[in-house]
Amino acid sequence: MMAQRKLNIEFRENDSPPFNPQFPLDQYGHPFTLNPTIGCYFTCKYCYAPIFTAKVKHQKRKQFFENVAVQLNMAEKLDKQLDNLKILPQHLKRVQINESNEYYLPQVMNELKKQYNRDVMLEILEIFEKHWNSGNKWMLHILSKSHLILNHLEQLKNMRHMVQIEISISSIDEKLIRSLEFFTPTIKKRMETIQELSKNGIFVRTMAMPFFGNRKDVEAIKTQSFNYGAQGFKNKRLNYFEWKQLQSLNYNDLINDKVLRVKGRPDMMIEDLNEKSGETVLYNGKPKIMKVKLPHESSWDTYTKLNEKLSYQSHQIIDCGYSQLNNVDWEYIV
């Protein structure tokens, strides 16, 4: 039996820059991540984020799933940071938003409106749009499980040349999903969200990360989401836990950290099912190698002597579907 949840929302202002630089970078990664919130009420049993917030903030799983902190001044901080980072090479101006947390929670959006008459994510989108229009062009990857992203449909339509939406789906079996995700929107709602975004010319990528099952199950996710209008697809196996153990966990055991960790399992994917998600582009049957500037220091996001922290490295040309959205030269990304 599930205990009564006490959900807490904290609104605060932070001094730290909004971007988190990613290091090292590979062809599947984004140079930056941005999370307007910390915590998520959706409570997916396989969520990896509590592992990392526990390391950084000494926060337990219960706190991650029952407490959400919203950074009110993120747009203001972002505006200044984008100014400082405008000297970056174009291919490094890419960010994944909601990478490890979910902004599009009804409780968060309702309280923001009620207490402050604000929408932090909308403010963030408007800052990115302003910088694009002034020549500082960034590509946004917005990850979500929530149909509430449609609250920003008009803004996303205006920014469809610089936005890719990534909808997370682990299985199309609703009964199975309810055994793995306590409070997420249904798969039907997520498919309808893909359909509405795609109908309005917005690029949608389905993220089967992690996917449940085998190749046949992954193909089913891809087929159905593409039927609803998705144009990109990416998958990855579960790597931190075991599906069988997760399915049997009740809510109390989950939030009290009674999850068995798997150690030493590398990320695995069914690569030939990926589409417009960072797969290598072949020229006459062979990959084409480019020399591009990439960071070689973990503190590469600092603003002093930034060029000294970048060096030319070999990278294969990869397909992320960018060329169908805009005519910007992203160097090794098409």
N, C-alpha and C positions, 0 to 999 in steps of 0.2 A: 504494500500500500504506500502511496506517495505522501510524504509529509507536506504540510502546508508551506508554500514557498513565501518567503519574505523578500521581495525584490526592492533593491535600493538603487537610486540614481544619484550620482554626485556630479555637480556642475562645478568646474574649476578652470582657472587660467594657469597655463604653464609657461615657464621661461625657456624651455628647451625647444629647439627647432622641430618643426613637424615631420620632416623627412628622416627616415632611417636608411642609411646607405647599406647596400648588400655587398658582402665580400666573402669569398671570391666570387666573381661573376662567371657564368657559363652561358651557353647559347639559349638555355631555357629560362634564365633568371631575369628579373627586373632590377635595374640599378638602384631604385629606391622603392620603399614602401611607405604608406601613409595610413594611419589609423586614427580617425577622429574620436573613436571611443576605445575603451579598454574594458573587456568583459562582454558576455553574450548570454542572453536569456534563452536562446534556442536549445541549448543543452544537448548537443550531439555527443554520443558516447565515445566516438572515435576522435574527438577534437584534440589536436596536438597543442593548441595554444596554451592551455594551463601548464603544460610542461615548461614552457619558456618563461611565462610570467612568474612561475614559481622560482625560477633561477634568478630572475632580474629583480622581482619585487617581493619575493618570499610570500607569494600569494597562493593559498590553497585552492584546489579545484572548486570547492563550495563557493569561495569568494568570487571566482571567475564567472560562475554560472548564475549567481544571485546578486551581483553588484556590477553596475556599469558606470564608469566615469566618462564624462563628456568634456572635451577640451573646448571651452567657449571661444578662446581667442586664436584658434588654429588658423582661420583665414587671414587674420592680421599678420601672424607670424609667417605664414606661407608666402604672402605677398613680398615680404622682405627677403625671404630665403630664395625665392625664384629670381629676384633681382641679382642676388649674389651669385647664383649658379647659371646665369645666362651665358657665361663664357664657356660652359661645357660643350664638348662635341655633340652634335645633334643626336647621335645614336644613344647617348647616355641620358637624354631627356625623356625618360620613361619611368612611370611609377604605377605600382599596383595599390589600389585603395581598398580598404577593408581586408587587407591581406590576412590578418589573424583575428579580427574582431568584426562584429556586425553592427553597422550604424542603423540599418533600416528595421529597427524594432519598434512596434507600435507604442510601447511604454515610453521609450526615449523620445520619439518624435512628438507624442502628445504632450509630454511634460515640457519639452523645449518650447512648444507653441504656447502652452498654458502659462508658464512662468516668465518667459522672456520674449514671446512672440517672435521667435527666431527659428531658423533651420540651418544648422551649422554646415551640413553637407552642401546645401544650395549655395551658401556663401563661398565654400571652397571651389565649387564648380565655376562660379562667376569669376573668381580670381584667376583660375587657369584660362578661362576664356579671354579675360582682359590681357593676359600676357601673350597668348597666341596672337591676338589682334595687333599687339605691338611688336611682333616679330620673335618673341621668345616662345618657341613652339614646343609643347610637351604632349606626349601620348599618354592617355589615362586608361588603365585597366581597372574597372570597378567590379569587385567580386561581391556576390550576395546570394542568399537563398530566398530573399524576400520579395514578394510582389509589390511591396511599398516603394520600391525603386521607381515605380510608375508615377509616384507623386512628382517626380522630376522629369517627366516625359518631355514637356515642352523645352526645358533647358537642355536636355540630352539631344533633342532633335536639332537645336541650334548648334550643338557641339559635335554632331555625328562624324565630322571629319577628323576629330581628335579623341574619340572615345570608343573603347571596346568594353562591352558589358560581359561579365563572366558569371554565368549562373551555375551554381554547384548542385549536382545531382549524383547520388551514389548508386541508385537503383530506380527502376520505374515500377517496382513492386511496392505499392503503398502500404500493405500490411507489414512487409519487411522494414520499410523506412520507419514506420511508427514504433518498431522494436529497437531502433537505433538512434532516432532523433525524437526527443520528447515533445518539443514545442515548435517545430519548424512548420512553415506552410506546406500544404500538400504538393505532391508532384504535379497534380492537375493545375494548381495555381501557378507553379513555376513554369510549366509548359505554356500556359496562357500568357505569362509575362514575356517569355521568349517570343511568342507570336505577336504581341502588341508592340514590343520594341522593334522587331524585325519589320513589321508592317509600316513603321515610321522611319525606315531607312537606317536604323541603328544596328551596328555590327554586334552580334551575340555569339559568344563562344560557350559551349557547354563544358563544364569542368567535372569530369567523373573522377574526383580526387578526394578521398579514396573511393574506388569502385568496389562493390560487393559482387563476388562471383567469378565467372570465367570469361573467356573471350565472347561467348554467345551473349552473356549479360551486358558486356560493354557495348557490343554491336547494337543491342536493343536500345540502350540509352542514346547512342548516336543516331540511330535511324529515327526514333520518335522525335528527338529534339530537332533534327534537321527537317522533319516533316512539318514542324511548327515554325521553321524559319531560321534556325541557327545556321551559322556559316563556318564556325570553327569548332574544333573538338580537341580536348586534351584529357588524358587519363593517367592515373597512377595507382599502384596497389597500396593497401594499408601497410605501414611499416613499423608503427610503434606498438601496436596491440594485436590481439587475435580476435577475429570476428565472432567465433563461437563463444568466447568468454564475455565479450561485450553484449551479445544478445541476451544473455542470462542476467545481466546486472539490473538491479532495480535502481530507482532514483537515489535512495539514501546511500547505497553502496558506491554509486558513481561519485557523488559529491563528497563522500568521505574518503576518496582516493583509493578505493579497493579495486583498482584496475591493474591488471598484470602487464608490466612492460615487457616488450621484446627488445633485446639488445642486438646490435650488430647487423640488422637487416637493411640492406641498401634500398634506395628508391628504385622501383621497377615499374615499367609501363609497357603497354602493347603499342610499340612505336608506329606500326604501319596503319593504325586506326586514327592517329592524330592528323588533324587537318588545320592548316593556317594557325599553328600553335608553336612554331619554332622548329619545325622539321627542316632538314637540310635540302636546299634546292640543288638539283642535279643539272649540269650542263654537259650534254653529250654523254650522259651516264655517269658523270663524275662530279663531286663537289668542287666548288670554286672557292679558293682561299683568298681572303683579303687581309691586309694589315690595317688594324684600327687601333685607336688609342683607348686603352682600358686602364683602370686603376691597379697599381701594384702595392698600394699601402692601404691599411685598414682605416686610416684617418683621411681618406681621399676627399671627403666632403667638406673639409675645412676650406676656408676661402683664401688663405694666404698661400702663394706659390703653388696654386692648384696644378698647373701644367707640369711641375716637377714630380707630381704624384701619379702622373699618367705616362704610360709607355706604349709603344707600338707592339701589338701582339697579333698573332695569326688567328683568324676566325672564319668559319665557314659562313657562306651566305645562307640565311634562313628565311622561311616564309611565315610571317605573322599576319598576313592580310592587310598590311599597312598601305600598299600601293593602290588598293581599291578605295581607300578612304581619302587620300590626299596625294599631292605630288611632291611632298617634302623628301629630300634625299636623306634617308636614314642609314646610309652606307651599307652595312652588311645585312640589313633587315629589309625585306620586301613585303 
